[in-house]
Amino acid sequence: MTDIACKYNHLLDMKEKKANVVEASCARISSNMATRQGYAMMTFTIVTVLFVCYSYIVLYITVTKNFLVAPLVLHVPIWHECTRLDRRSG
């Protein structure tokens, strides 16, 4: 092999090594971004589950409270409340 061919092979080898280093660096950055996105999705999922549980608990307490309070309120006719509101707004 001539001296020029040897230098050309060496140059190609160095460029290939540089491309491998750049590719590994990009893969590392991409992996870090995917990990951050995974943590964000996990956090969003946990918060969503907690709020869904919280809404069901509040719904249960509200319905239970309304069933307990409803017999006390049922003696007032609905039309009486409506006429009272009409008098206030007029």
Secondary structure, DSSP 8 states (H G I E B T S, - for coil): --HHHHHHHHHHHHHHHHHHHHHHHHHHHHHHHHHHHHHHHHHHHHHHHHHHHHHHHHHHHHHHHHHHHHHHHTTS-HHHHHHHHHHHH-
